[in-house]
Amino acid sequence: MSTSKRAPAPSWAWEPPETHPTIGSTNIEALRDPRPGRVVVADHQSAGQGRRGRSWSSPPGTGMAISAVVPPLPAAVMGWVPLVAGLAVRSALRASRWRVDATLKWPNDVLVQDGTRPGKLAGILAQVADGGAVVVGTGLNVDHDADQLPVPGATSWRLCRGGAPLPDGAREAFLQDYLRHLAELHDELAAGRPEGVREAYRQACGTLRRPVVVHGAKGVATTGTALDVAADGALVLQGPGGRSEHHAGDVEHLRPGPHPG
């Protein structure tokens, strides 16, 4: 997205990350004191959380869990939080010396579609804390071998590199870039400029322009073609009965679609 009209310098800044070799859940820890700018990082979670109460775990030392607290946002753009976190992950991976070209699956997954080991590389869980700050949780598969992956259909940064372990400094560089991108995207939303964010997401999202099923609340499934992302971050679907907007749900890609640029 263009940064030629970037928001004024924010009144908050990232604190030095609180790093843990292992922790129950970085999101739960961040929610205990959700001050904007706080960052909790762990290589392993014993009680990691995914969306809809799902567990997310992997062997010690193989993953990277990041929970970053951002200031409150207007209700009209709150739906963008997991989407911009995915954008920040993708941008940091593309900027890395150990580059991975990832695509985004609405609303909260980071995928690798090409190469010898395609699959889910990262997931996002955003939770609103008391007072309105948002804990943005990101789980990245870093140094997993194929038999260590947390769920079927997953991949890891290591496997995307042909199985070579990540060099020293890769995690730290990724974290720095991820936090920088997340802050910039947050500030665009906070300043009332979601259109640049929306266009960047359109370019990065592999869900658009393809047939999908959205599995919503209470077992309701809606089939159609994903047309767009609405101004509030909702997925716009064209189905047999017309257009519909979905603000939450699990998306199933029915067949390969266009590869984002």
Buried (B, 14 or more C-beta within 10 A) or exposed (E): BEEEEBBEEBEBEBBEBBBBEEBBBBBBBBBEEBEBBBBBBBBBBEEBBBBEEEEBBBBEBBBBBBBBBBBBBEEEBBBBBBBBBBBBBBBBBEBBEBEBBBBBBBBBBBBBBEBEBBBBBBBBBBBBBEEEBBBBBBBBBBBBEEEBBBBEEBBBBBBBBEEEEBEEEBBEBBBEBBBBBBBBBBBBBBEEBBEBBBEBBEEBBBBBBBBBBBBBEEEEEBEBBBEBBBEBBBBBBBBEEEEBEBEBBBBEBEEEBEEBE
